[in-house]
Amino acid sequence: MQNENLRLYFVTGNKSKFNEVSKIFQTQKVKFTLQQLNLETIEIQADNINDVALFKLNSVKDKINSSFFIEDSGFFVDKPLKGFPGVYSSYVFKSIGDEGILRLIDDFEGSRAHFSAVIALYFKPLDKILIFEGEVRGKVSDKIKGKGGFGFDPIFIPDLIPNKTFSELSPQEKNEISHRGQAIRKLISFLKRNF
């Protein structure tokens, strides 16, 4: 098998996301070399992140002659915001940020939230598209806390480590429990089974 087949591109312009995923890859014995590919994808407004991820993948499929994946994720404030910002997380973060979300909530103790991640993989050796998902549940912090992570990490407190926000966790701690970490480990399991 040619080496090109063992190269796996992560199509993202987000260096923080790539670094997070790269760290997980480094701890696993995967025969694929992971590389970042900053390629403009087309993002649609849809009701769920699976549709967004698949559309983004298909928008660049003809431009990449190798296996690659894209990742899409969302921050969902289930209570009291009925899942907002969800699929609009990136836009909402750029518009109002963490502070804007905090202003929309009055009962932090009773809040419920989750992060969801979807990885859409185009696996060239099988000419197949596969989906891997991850989810982590928790609540919204009443204030911005921590210096690590990105996006809504400073206001999300995971149920599994209920005394810290995602931003207060070390990269290793976050990767152990995060939505993206779960989805990436499922992707890695698939790669190991097939190579």
Summary of the structure (lengths in Angstrom):
residues: 195
radius of gyration: 16.9
end to end distance: 10.8
largest distance: 57.5
contacts: 628
relative contact order: 0.17
helix: 41%
strand: 28%
